[in-house]
């Protein structure tokens, strides 16, 4: 839509939407310049939740830093863990050398996180536009995923399950079977139910089709990633473009849109849930046996039973707990295809047990800038749809 041009008789109004508006995800402030109900200009004002995560982590050991990644995009803490440990593992020279069972568990939990994140994003987006039933059905499935992750990791959120060199623990007996059963039911029953509720709903279609169109050129120029760029028809995904872990062993598709509008981005996320289910089911069917942590006691602690009975392993345990793992000097960038797009961690090591420099590339922060480009010309009510379609979490915007 074209931005409204000012004439001699035009009086503009400035309106703050957020940070207290329920649809602005907590602490986002949008400064809107309005001609009546038509948006002339939109400025995204951030910084109300600034945490200083990057500087804080530079004073923590590499193991201590792991918990801070959970609290960035707190709707997908496991993929946050994954990007961080990838960067550290590159510095240690063990990237790609982890036990295969650990890699498979990373894929399963990462894809469960993707589904959970998309369910929350889709459910709250539709709720913000006035539909209640879809939200309830979506969150029912999200609760099932949280139950599964709690059984594996011990926590519903901020799971901190990944470790430098693998994962914290193997799956308990029967857990993989429970995940497979849920995935099968979601694919065959609950996902179609969600689609029946919303895909052809005339109000939802009216509120999303043709709203917030992002042409492919704009998506590329803004550096958008994830469903934001795939909704504009550009098929890009780190799991395919730069395969990491064991993603090259699985068969799955990368959904894209055609029109680059809010409706297309919503449908891309809905289809991505099914592709994640495909990956999870394949991973469970192919799950290898073996350890879930690398066999190097300078990186991971030895088993507790051995630390109690063998002096050498007790020393390893003491050094890791008291000092942390020492990472060779160098720099590395570790990235994963998080639910919201490319999430990357850039780390510079000086050879100590703490990062010398720590920098995060969060998809929500990069994607949020698009609202200033697509909001002009829309109505105030459409701004709610645009915030939802970007699917931000302020924890990684104001990191």
C-alpha positions in Angstrom: 0.0 0.0 0.0 1.2 3.6 -0.7 2.0 5.9 2.1 -0.3 8.8 2.6 1.1 12.1 1.2 0.7 15.3 3.2 -1.3 18.3 1.8 -1.7 21.8 3.1 -4.9 20.9 5.0 -3.5 17.6 6.5 -3.0 17.4 10.2 -1.1 14.4 11.4 -1.5 12.7 14.8 1.3 10.9 16.7 0.2 7.8 18.6 2.2 5.5 20.8 1.2 1.9 20.4 2.9 0.1 23.2 4.9 -0.7 25.2 1.8 -1.5 27.4 -0.4 -2.6 24.5 -1.2 -6.4 24.9 -0.3 -7.1 21.3 3.2 -5.5 21.4 4.7 -8.5 23.2 5.6 -6.7 26.4 8.0 -3.9 25.8 7.8 -2.8 22.1 6.9 0.8 21.5 5.7 1.8 18.0 5.5 5.5 17.4 2.8 5.9 14.7 2.2 9.1 12.7 -1.4 9.0 11.5 -3.6 10.7 9.0 -6.9 9.7 10.6 -6.7 5.9 10.9 -4.1 5.6 8.1 -0.5 5.1 9.1 1.9 7.6 7.5 5.0 6.6 9.3 6.0 3.9 11.9 9.1 4.1 14.1 10.0 1.0 16.2 11.4 2.1 19.6 13.2 -0.6 21.5 15.4 -0.7 24.6 12.9 -1.0 27.3 14.1 -4.5 28.2 17.8 -4.1 27.6 19.6 -6.9 29.5 23.2 -6.4 28.5 23.5 -10.2 27.8 26.5 -9.9 25.5 28.6 -8.0 28.0 27.4 -10.1 30.9 28.5 -13.3 29.2 32.0 -12.0 28.7 32.3 -12.3 32.5 31.0 -15.8 32.7 32.6 -19.2 31.9 31.6 -21.0 28.7 29.3 -23.3 30.7 27.8 -20.5 32.8 27.0 -18.6 29.6 24.7 -21.4 28.4 21.8 -20.4 30.7 21.7 -16.9 29.3 20.9 -18.3 25.8 17.7 -19.9 27.1 16.3 -16.5 28.0 16.8 -14.8 24.7 14.0 -16.4 22.6 12.4 -18.0 25.6 9.8 -19.7 23.3 12.6 -21.7 21.8 15.4 -22.1 24.3 16.8 -25.3 22.9 17.6 -23.8 19.5 19.3 -21.0 21.4 21.4 -23.5 23.2 22.2 -25.2 19.9 23.6 -22.1 18.2 25.7 -21.2 21.2 27.3 -24.6 21.7 28.0 -24.9 17.9 30.2 -21.7 18.2 32.0 -23.1 21.2 32.5 -26.5 19.6 34.0 -24.9 16.5 36.5 -23.1 18.7 37.3 -26.4 20.4 37.6 -28.3 17.1 34.9 -30.8 17.9 32.1 -29.6 15.7 30.9 -32.6 13.7 32.7 -35.0 16.0 29.9 -35.5 18.5 28.3 -38.8 19.2 25.6 -39.5 16.7 22.9 -40.2 19.3 23.5 -36.7 20.8 23.1 -35.1 17.3 19.8 -37.0 16.8 18.5 -35.9 20.2 19.5 -32.3 19.3 17.5 -32.5 16.1 14.4 -34.0 17.8 14.4 -31.4 20.6 15.2 -28.6 18.2 12.3 -29.5 16.0 10.0 -29.8 18.9 11.0 -26.3 19.9 10.3 -25.1 16.3 6.7 -26.5 16.5 6.2 -25.1 20.0 7.4 -21.7 18.9 5.3 -21.6 15.8 2.2 -22.8 17.8 2.6 -19.9 20.2 3.3 -17.4 17.4 0.3 -18.6 15.4 -2.0 -18.9 18.3 -1.3 -15.5 19.8 -1.4 -13.9 16.3 -4.9 -15.2 15.6 -6.0 -14.3 19.2 -4.8 -10.7 18.6 -7.0 -10.6 15.5 -10.0 -11.7 17.5 -10.2 -15.5 17.2 -10.3 -17.5 20.4 -10.9 -21.1 19.5 -7.8 -21.6 17.4 -5.7 -20.2 20.2 -7.1 -22.8 22.7 -6.5 -25.7 20.3 -3.0 -24.5 19.5 -2.0 -24.1 23.2 -3.3 -27.6 23.9 -0.6 -29.0 21.6 2.0 -26.7 23.0 1.3 -28.0 26.5 1.8 -31.6 25.2 5.2 -30.6 23.8 6.1 -28.9 27.1 5.2 -32.1 29.0 7.5 -34.1 26.7 10.4 -31.6 27.1 9.9 -31.5 30.9 10.2 -35.3 31.1 13.5 -35.2 29.1 15.1 -32.0 30.5 13.4 -31.5 33.9 12.0 -28.1 33.0 9.1 -26.8 31.0 10.9 -23.7 29.8 14.6 -22.6 29.8 15.5 -26.2 29.5 19.3 -25.8 29.3 19.5 -29.4 27.8 22.4 -28.9 25.4 26.0 -29.2 26.5 29.3 -28.3 24.9 30.0 -31.7 23.5 26.6 -33.2 23.4 23.4 -33.1 25.5 22.9 -33.3 29.3 21.3 -36.8 29.4 19.9 -39.6 27.3 16.2 -39.9 26.7 14.4 -41.8 29.5 12.8 -45.2 28.7 9.7 -44.8 26.5 10.3 -41.1 25.8 11.0 -41.5 22.1 7.9 -43.6 21.7 5.8 -40.9 23.4 7.2 -38.3 21.0 6.5 -40.4 18.0 2.9 -41.0 19.1 2.3 -37.3 19.7 3.9 -36.4 16.3 1.8 -38.9 14.5 -1.4 -37.7 16.1 -0.5 -34.0 15.5 0.2 -34.7 11.8 -2.9 -36.7 11.1 -5.5 -35.1 13.4 -4.6 -31.9 15.3 -2.8 -30.0 12.6 -5.8 -30.5 10.1 -8.1 -29.4 12.9 -6.1 -26.1 13.3 -6.1 -25.6 9.5 -9.9 -26.2 9.3 -10.4 -23.5 12.0 -8.5 -20.7 10.3 -7.2 -21.3 6.8 -10.5 -20.2 5.1 -12.0 -18.2 7.9 -13.3 -15.1 6.0 -12.4 -12.6 8.8 -8.8 -14.0 9.2 -8.4 -14.0 5.4 -9.6 -10.4 5.2 -7.3 -9.3 8.0 -4.2 -10.9 6.5 -4.3 -11.2 2.7 -2.6 -8.3 1.0 -1.5 -6.9 4.4 2.2 -6.2 5.1 3.4 -7.3 1.6 7.2 -7.8 1.6 8.6 -8.1 -2.0 11.6 -10.5 -2.4 13.9 -7.6 -3.0 13.0 -5.9 0.2 13.3 -9.1 2.2 16.9 -9.6 0.8 17.9 -6.0 1.4 16.7 -6.0 5.0 18.5 -9.3 5.7 15.3 -11.0 6.8 15.5 -14.8 7.6 13.2 -17.6 8.5 9.4 -17.5 7.7 9.8 -13.7 7.0 11.9 -14.3 3.9 10.4 -17.6 2.9 6.9 -16.0 2.9 8.2 -13.8 0.1 9.0 -16.8 -2.0 12.7 -17.1 -1.3 13.6 -20.7 -0.4 16.4 -20.4 2.0 17.0 -22.4 5.2 20.3 -23.1 6.9 19.3 -26.7 7.4 19.4 -27.1 3.6 21.8 -24.3 2.5 24.5 -25.0 5.1 23.5 -28.4 6.6 24.7 -28.8 10.2 24.4 -31.6 12.7 22.7 -34.5 10.9 20.0 -32.6 8.9 21.5 -33.9 5.6 20.2 -37.4 6.6 16.6 -36.4 6.6 14.0 -35.8 3.9 12.0 -32.6 4.3 10.8 -29.6 2.3 11.2 -25.8 2.8 7.7 -24.2 2.5 7.5 -20.8 0.8 4.8 -18.2 0.0 3.9 -16.5 -3.2 2.6 -13.0 -2.3 4.8 -12.1 0.7 1.8 -11.0 2.8 0.8 -11.8 6.3 -1.4 -14.7 5.2 1.5 -16.3 3.4 3.8 -16.0 6.3 1.2 -17.6 8.6 0.8 -20.5 6.2 4.5 -21.0 5.9 4.7 -21.4 9.7 1.8 -23.8 9.7 3.5 -26.0 7.0 6.8 -25.8 8.7 5.2 -27.6 11.7 4.4 -30.6 9.5 7.9 -30.6 8.0 9.3 -30.6 11.6 7.1 -33.6 12.4 8.5 -35.4 9.3 12.0 -34.8 10.6 11.2 -35.9 14.2 9.6 -39.2 13.0 12.6 -40.0 10.7 15.0 -39.2 13.6 13.2 -41.5 16.0 13.1 -44.3 13.4 16.9 -43.9 12.6 18.0 -43.2 16.2 21.5 -44.7 16.8 22.7 -46.2 20.0 25.7 -44.8 21.9 26.8 -42.0 24.2 25.3 -38.6 24.3 28.5 -36.7 25.4 31.9 -36.5 23.8 34.6 -38.6 25.6 36.9 -35.8 26.6 37.1 -34.9 30.2 38.8 -31.6 29.5 35.5 -30.5 28.0 32.7 -32.5 29.8 32.8 -33.8 33.4 33.5 -37.5 33.9 30.7 -39.6 35.3 30.1 -38.9 39.0 30.6 -42.5 40.0 34.1 -42.3 38.5 34.9 -39.0 40.1 34.2 -40.6 43.5 36.6 -43.5 42.9 39.4 -42.3 40.5 41.7 -39.4 41.5 42.5 -38.4 37.9 38.8 -38.0 37.0 38.2 -36.2 40.3 40.8 -33.7 39.2 39.1 -33.3 35.9 35.8 -32.7 37.6 37.3 -30.2 40.0 39.1 -28.2 37.3 36.0 -28.0 35.1 33.7 -26.9 38.0 36.1 -24.4 39.5 37.7 -23.0 36.3 35.6 -24.0 33.4 36.7 -25.3 30.0 39.6 -23.5 28.4 38.9 -22.7 24.8 41.8 -22.2 22.3 42.4 -18.7 21.0 40.4 -17.8 17.9 37.0 -16.7 16.6 34.0 -18.6 15.5 30.4 -18.1 14.3 27.8 -20.7 15.1 24.4 -20.5 13.6 21.2 -22.6 13.4 17.9 -22.2 11.6 15.9 -21.1 14.7 12.0 -20.9 14.4 12.2 -17.1 13.7 15.2 -17.3 11.4 19.0 -17.4 11.5 20.3 -17.3 15.1 24.0 -16.9 15.3 26.6 -16.5 18.0 30.0 -14.9 17.3 32.6 -15.6 19.9 36.2 -14.4 20.2 38.4 -16.5 22.5 41.7 -15.4 24.1 42.5 -18.9 25.4 40.9 -18.4 28.8 37.8 -19.9 30.3 35.6 -16.9 29.4 34.7 -15.4 26.1 36.8 -12.3 25.2 34.0 -11.0 22.9 30.5 -12.3 22.6 28.0 -11.1 20.0 24.5 -12.4 19.1 22.8 -12.3 15.8 19.1 -12.6 16.8 16.5 -13.0 14.1 13.8 -11.1 16.0 16.0 -8.0 16.1 16.8 -8.1 12.3 13.2 -9.0 11.3 11.6 -6.3 13.4 13.0 -3.5 11.2 10.7 -4.6 8.4 7.7 -3.1 10.3 8.9 0.5 9.5 8.8 -0.4 5.8 5.5 -2.2 5.6 3.3 -0.3 8.0 2.9 3.0 6.1 -0.4 3.0 4.1 -2.1 0.5 6.5 -4.8 1.2 9.1 -4.1 1.3 12.8 -5.9 -2.1 13.2 -3.5 -3.6 10.7 -0.5 -2.8 12.9 -1.6 -5.6 15.2 -1.5 -8.1 12.3 1.9 -6.8 11.3 3.4 -7.3 14.8 2.1 -10.8 14.8 3.3 -11.7 11.4 6.9 -10.7 12.3 6.7 -13.0 15.4 9.2 -11.3 17.6 10.3 -12.1 21.1 11.7 -9.0 22.9 14.1 -11.1 24.9 16.3 -11.3 21.8 15.5 -7.9 20.4 16.7 -6.1 23.6 19.4 -8.6 24.4 
